Amino acid sequence: MAKSSRTPAQPAGLTEGFRELAAVVTGAGSGMGRATALALARHGLAVAVLDRNEEAAKATTDLIIGDGGRAHAYKVDVSRSREVDRAFAKIQKKLGPVGYLVNIAGIDELCPLEKITDEAWARMFSIAVNGCFYCCRAALPGMMERGFGSIVNMSSLHAVRGQAGRTHYAASKAAIMGLTKSLAREKAALGIRVNGVAPGPIDTPLWRSGRGGGALTKDIAERVKVIPLGRLGTAEEIAEIFVFLLSSHASYITGQIVTADGGEIMP
Ligand SMILES: NC(=O)c1ccc[n+]([C@@H]2O[C@H](COP(=O)([O-])OP(=O)(O)OC[C@H]3O[C@@H](n4cnc5c(N)ncnc54)[C@H](O)[C@@H]3O)[C@@H](O)[C@H]2O)c1
């Protein structure tokens, strides 16, 4: 019998729910993107690790390869359509056809609306919304040709609930919800599912960098007061939701935004 290229420690049956197609994860150099890339690789998928931070992307790839998985790092700024298109062309050659796309790359910024500059507003949308659009556009032709694909986009609780000081951030994440639902309707008959995840506060470098330095512990204590589960979420918990939505275990789910916020809002 041929020897598996995956680590012997790999629990049996993990490939269940996935086809032999490559996965692309944007923002995979850190936080939830990294956790999702690692989780998908553990499920046996070859993972294209996209990030504008090349070192971070390579570090994620090293972790995956060290774990016995398959991955390749691509330095891509998702807000630049040419970079995205070039990367997808390379990915198909290196890792094979792309069946799974995870759009996670994003930034955060705290700023009252009257102080948001044109450039800051445009930057927020160009990374979150344009980046998601460019990657979906690059992945779709192959998915449509094969009649199979699964896409999951990163939104945010702030898009549902609103957040003072983050109007551009929340508006961009709400745009992602509209894109997700419309694309899900547009491509459902072609075998392509499109879903989203809207996390509450997740303990990542991005979340910490947006909060109060020395006052971080106090900030966390204040924040969790309104969370019934009483804590921040972890990147690994969110990664599991991405994996589920991408997999065939979610084969009857499309156009949905899964909120993961410790119970903060219960619509
Ligand atoms: N952390 C939270 O509480 C939280 C909650 C809801 C949604 N989100 C969203 O989840 C996503 C990931 O957040 P995180 O907390 O894991 O952040 P993170 O900073 O740990 O990771 C984000 C990654 O995206 C990359 N990135 C940023 N701009 C990019 C670009 N233009 N092109 C390619 N890569 C780019 C960064 O280099 C970084 O590696 C973001 O879209 C964020 O808005 C975060």
The ligand as an SDF file (V2000), in Angstrom:
LIG
                    3D

 44 48  0  0  0  0  0  0  0  0999 V2000
   -9.9070   39.5880   15.8220 N   0  0  0  0  0  0  0  0  0  0  0  0
  -11.1900   39.8950   15.8810 C   0  0  0  0  0  0  0  0  0  0  0  0
  -11.7330   40.1400   16.9610 O   0  0  0  0  0  0  0  0  0  0  0  0
  -12.0140   39.9380   14.6260 C   0  0  0  0  0  0  0  0  0  0  0  0
  -13.4120   39.8750   14.7390 C   0  0  0  0  0  0  0  0  0  0  0  0
  -14.1730   39.8670   13.5900 C   0  0  0  0  0  0  0  0  0  0  0  0
  -13.5780   39.8940   12.3440 C   0  0  0  0  0  0  0  0  0  0  0  0
  -12.2300   39.9590   12.2610 N   0  0  0  0  0  0  0  0  0  0  0  0
  -11.6400   39.9410   10.9180 C   0  0  0  0  0  0  0  0  0  0  0  0
  -10.9150   38.7330   10.7610 O   0  0  0  0  0  0  0  0  0  0  0  0
   -9.8320   38.9230    9.8500 C   0  0  0  0  0  0  0  0  0  0  0  0
   -8.5490   38.4160   10.4680 C   0  0  0  0  0  0  0  0  0  0  0  0
   -8.3680   39.0730   11.6630 O   0  0  0  0  0  0  0  0  0  0  0  0
   -7.2820   38.6170   12.7550 P   0  0  0  0  0  0  0  0  0  0  0  0
   -7.7970   39.1660   14.0180 O   0  0  0  0  0  0  0  0  0  0  0  0
   -6.9810   37.1870   12.6050 O   0  0  0  0  0  0  0  0  0  0  0  0
   -6.0730   39.5500   12.2770 O   0  0  0  0  0  0  0  0  0  0  0  0
   -4.5000   39.3830   12.1250 P   0  0  0  0  0  0  0  0  0  0  0  0
   -3.9310   40.7570   12.0240 O   0  0  0  0  0  0  0  0  0  0  0  0
   -3.9660   38.4640   13.1570 O   0  0  0  0  0  0  0  0  0  0  0  0
   -4.3890   38.7180   10.6770 O   0  0  0  0  0  0  0  0  0  0  0  0
   -4.7220   39.4360    9.5230 C   0  0  0  0  0  0  0  0  0  0  0  0
   -3.7400   39.0770    8.4380 C   0  0  0  0  0  0  0  0  0  0  0  0
   -4.1850   39.7370    7.2320 O   0  0  0  0  0  0  0  0  0  0  0  0
   -3.0330   40.2110    6.5620 C   0  0  0  0  0  0  0  0  0  0  0  0
   -3.3930   41.3060    5.6630 N   0  0  0  0  0  0  0  0  0  0  0  0
   -3.8000   42.5470    5.9910 C   0  0  0  0  0  0  0  0  0  0  0  0
   -3.9830   43.2740    4.8730 N   0  0  0  0  0  0  0  0  0  0  0  0
   -3.6930   42.4740    3.8320 C   0  0  0  0  0  0  0  0  0  0  0  0
   -3.6950   42.6580    2.4260 C   0  0  0  0  0  0  0  0  0  0  0  0
   -4.0050   43.8390    1.8720 N   0  0  0  0  0  0  0  0  0  0  0  0
   -3.3640   41.6160    1.6270 N   0  0  0  0  0  0  0  0  0  0  0  0
   -3.0180   40.4230    2.1750 C   0  0  0  0  0  0  0  0  0  0  0  0
   -2.9750   40.2010    3.5030 N   0  0  0  0  0  0  0  0  0  0  0  0
   -3.3190   41.2090    4.3190 C   0  0  0  0  0  0  0  0  0  0  0  0
   -2.0930   40.6580    7.6730 C   0  0  0  0  0  0  0  0  0  0  0  0
   -0.7590   40.7640    7.2260 O   0  0  0  0  0  0  0  0  0  0  0  0
   -2.3130   39.5760    8.7170 C   0  0  0  0  0  0  0  0  0  0  0  0
   -1.3980   38.5100    8.5410 O   0  0  0  0  0  0  0  0  0  0  0  0
   -9.8520   40.3980    9.4850 C   0  0  0  0  0  0  0  0  0  0  0  0
  -10.5440   40.5570    8.2680 O   0  0  0  0  0  0  0  0  0  0  0  0
  -10.6370   41.0230   10.6240 C   0  0  0  0  0  0  0  0  0  0  0  0
  -11.2940   42.1920   10.2290 O   0  0  0  0  0  0  0  0  0  0  0  0
  -11.4240   39.9850   13.3650 C   0  0  0  0  0  0  0  0  0  0  0  0
  1  2  1  0
  2  3  2  0
  2  4  1  0
  4  5  1  0
  4 44  2  0
  5  6  2  0
  6  7  1  0
  7  8  2  0
  8  9  1  0
  8 44  1  0
  9 10  1  0
  9 42  1  0
 10 11  1  0
 11 12  1  0
 11 40  1  0
 12 13  1  0
 13 14  1  0
 14 15  2  0
 14 16  1  0
 14 17  1  0
 17 18  1  0
 18 19  2  0
 18 20  1  0
 18 21  1  0
 21 22  1  0
 22 23  1  0
 23 24  1  0
 23 38  1  0
 24 25  1  0
 25 26  1  0
 25 36  1  0
 26 27  1  0
 26 35  1  0
 27 28  2  0
 28 29  1  0
 29 30  1  0
 29 35  2  0
 30 31  1  0
 30 32  2  0
 32 33  1  0
 33 34  2  0
 34 35  1  0
 36 37  1  0
 36 38  1  0
 38 39  1  0
 40 41  1  0
 40 42  1  0
 42 43  1  0
M  CHG  2   8   1  16  -1
M  END
$$$$
